[in-house]
């Protein structure tokens, strides 16, 4: 009897995970240099970061395992504000954001999901903020030196070192269980800004 229970415990993990792995990989014009893999058992959330020069735009999401038709994939984009110096930059990723709604993606025949060209996704929802509010956030995160950069010290008249750009891509994987979509995992990927 002990042998049967032990065998069941050893075999159970392989039956428990209908989805074994999620892989983000280069596809088409993608600038992603190498695949990023997440294996079962999945965490509720993952937090990863891309290298400078990498992009998830037009990359593929692969769902590896059995039972894939019972899954769906959605994505969400978030932008943040940066203050650019000559080379270095101060990214206010813990401040105000534009966060899109979740966008559905189609799973194609080889259990792949293609992410869109992010330049074609409307992320024009950054909240209206005043120069004083930006200055306060810059001071809190970067100090007086970055306030001087924000105020234009050393820049030509009329130049603004402030830029809003993509800071996070979220990919949500859900499974259909008893006619309800349940979250398997959410992958949060920080995008290098100001480059």
C-alpha distance (Angstrom), angle and dihedral (degrees) to the residues before:
residue distance angle dihedral
X1 . . .
X2 3.83 . .
X3 3.82 88.8 .
X4 3.84 91.5 53.8
X5 3.82 92.4 49.3
X6 3.81 91.6 47.7
X7 3.81 91.3 48.8
X8 3.80 90.4 48.9
X9 3.83 91.1 51.0
X10 3.82 91.3 49.6
X11 3.82 93.7 47.7
X12 3.81 97.1 39.7
X13 3.83 97.3 77.2
X14 3.82 92.2 58.4
X15 3.83 90.8 52.4
X16 3.80 94.8 40.8
X17 3.81 96.1 64.7
X18 3.78 112.6 62.5
X19 3.80 86.0 175.8
X20 3.81 111.0 49.8
X21 3.79 102.5 176.7
X22 3.79 143.9 6.6
X23 3.79 114.8 -152.2
X24 3.80 128.3 -171.1
X25 3.76 108.1 -156.6
X26 3.81 141.7 170.3
X27 3.80 115.7 -90.4
X28 3.80 134.0 167.9
X29 3.81 111.0 -25.8
X30 3.82 93.1 -7.8
X31 3.80 116.9 141.9
X32 3.81 92.8 -153.7
X33 3.81 105.7 127.6
X34 3.81 99.4 -158.8
X35 3.78 139.6 5.3
X36 3.80 122.7 -88.8
X37 3.81 113.8 -146.4
X38 3.81 132.5 -161.1
X39 3.82 118.5 -173.6
X40 3.81 133.8 -160.2
X41 2.93 133.3 -65.7
X42 3.79 84.7 60.6
X43 3.79 124.3 -150.6
X44 3.79 117.8 -126.1
X45 3.83 88.0 -113.2
X46 3.79 136.6 7.5
X47 3.80 126.1 -156.1
X48 3.80 115.9 -158.1
X49 3.78 135.2 160.7
X50 3.80 130.8 -143.2
X51 3.78 122.7 -133.2
X52 3.81 119.0 -113.3
X53 3.81 107.9 -81.2
X54 3.81 94.5 25.1
X55 3.80 120.7 115.4
X56 3.80 133.7 -176.6
X57 3.80 91.4 -155.7
X58 3.84 107.7 125.1
X59 3.82 92.2 1.9
X60 3.80 123.9 138.9
X61 3.79 129.9 -114.7
X62 3.82 112.0 -151.1
X63 3.81 121.2 -159.3
X64 3.79 106.9 -155.5
X65 3.80 121.9 -166.4
X66 3.78 137.4 45.0
X67 3.80 129.1 -54.1
X68 3.83 94.2 38.0
X69 3.83 97.2 150.1
X70 3.81 87.4 71.3
X71 3.81 91.8 64.8
X72 3.78 134.9 82.6
X73 3.80 132.0 -166.1
X74 3.80 127.5 -149.9
X75 3.79 131.6 174.2
X76 3.79 137.0 -153.9
X77 3.81 130.5 -166.4
X78 3.79 128.4 -149.7
X79 3.80 129.5 -166.4
X80 3.80 128.2 -159.9
X81 3.78 137.0 -174.1
X82 3.82 124.8 -99.8
X83 3.78 131.9 -170.2
X84 3.81 108.7 -148.1
X85 3.76 124.1 -147.6
X86 3.79 122.0 -178.0
X87 3.81 94.0 -66.4
X88 3.81 103.5 -25.6
X89 3.80 119.9 74.5
X90 3.79 138.2 -169.5
X91 3.81 112.5 -131.1
X92 3.80 115.2 -158.3
X93 3.81 94.5 -156.1
X94 3.81 92.6 147.8
X95 3.80 93.8 54.4
X96 3.83 132.5 61.9
X97 3.82 121.0 -15.9
X98 3.75 144.7 -178.7
X99 3.80 105.8 -130.9
X100 3.80 118.2 -174.3
X101 3.76 126.0 -144.1
X102 3.80 117.8 -96.9
X103 3.82 110.6 -82.0
X104 3.81 119.8 -151.8
X105 3.78 120.7 -128.7
X106 3.79 129.4 -159.5
X107 3.79 121.5 -118.3
X108 3.80 106.8 -136.9
X109 3.82 128.4 -151.5
X110 3.80 98.4 -80.2
X111 3.84 91.3 50.8
X112 3.76 91.1 -101.2
X113 3.77 127.1 137.5
X114 3.80 118.2 -158.2
X115 3.78 117.7 -146.2
X116 3.81 113.9 -140.9
X117 3.78 129.1 -116.5
X118 3.81 98.3 -82.6
X119 3.82 90.7 -148.4
X120 3.83 86.3 68.8
X121 3.84 94.6 53.6
X122 3.81 116.2 94.0
X123 3.81 108.2 -118.7
X124 3.78 96.4 157.8
X125 3.81 96.5 127.2
X126 3.81 104.2 99.5
X127 3.81 106.9 144.9
X128 3.77 119.0 -107.9
X129 3.81 108.7 -99.5
X130 3.78 131.6 176.8
X131 3.80 126.1 -125.6
X132 3.82 87.9 -111.9
X133 3.82 91.3 55.9
X134 3.81 91.2 48.5
X135 3.81 90.6 47.3
X136 3.81 90.7 51.5
X137 3.82 91.7 50.5
X138 3.82 91.6 46.2
X139 3.80 91.4 49.9
X140 3.82 92.2 48.7
X141 3.80 94.3 49.5
X142 3.80 104.8 28.7
X143 3.79 108.3 19.1
X144 3.81 132.5 -136.5
X145 3.82 94.5 -41.5
X146 3.82 91.2 62.2
X147 3.80 91.9 43.8
X148 3.82 87.7 59.3
X149 3.83 90.0 50.5
X150 3.82 90.1 48.1
X151 3.81 90.8 50.1
X152 3.80 89.9 54.7
X153 3.79 102.9 -104.2
X154 3.81 107.3 169.2
X155 3.81 94.1 8.3
X156 3.83 128.1 109.3
X157 3.81 115.8 -95.4
X158 3.78 112.4 -82.5
X159 3.82 94.9 19.8
X160 3.80 115.7 129.6
X161 3.81 117.3 -157.5
X162 3.81 89.9 -162.4
X163 3.80 118.3 109.6
X164 3.80 133.7 172.4
X165 3.80 114.4 -148.9
X166 3.78 144.0 153.3
X167 3.82 111.2 -66.7
X168 3.83 106.1 163.4
X169 3.80 138.9 24.8
X170 3.81 117.3 -164.0
X171 3.80 123.1 -163.2
X172 3.80 117.9 -168.3
X173 3.80 122.3 -162.7
X174 3.81 116.7 -163.2
X175 3.80 133.3 -178.7
X176 3.79 126.8 -148.3
X177 3.82 107.3 -122.7
X178 3.82 121.0 171.1
X179 3.83 91.6 -17.2
X180 3.85 92.6 -52.6
X181 3.79 129.4 102.5
X182 3.82 110.9 -122.8
X183 3.81 122.7 -169.0
X184 3.81 113.1 -113.0
X185 3.80 94.6 -179.0
X186 3.81 143.8 -32.6
X187 3.81 117.2 -137.1
X188 3.83 113.6 -154.3
X189 3.80 113.5 -165.4
X190 3.80 120.5 -172.3
X191 3.80 113.9 -142.8
X192 3.82 119.7 -147.9
X193 3.80 108.5 -110.6
X194 3.77 135.5 -156.1
X195 3.80 95.8 30.8
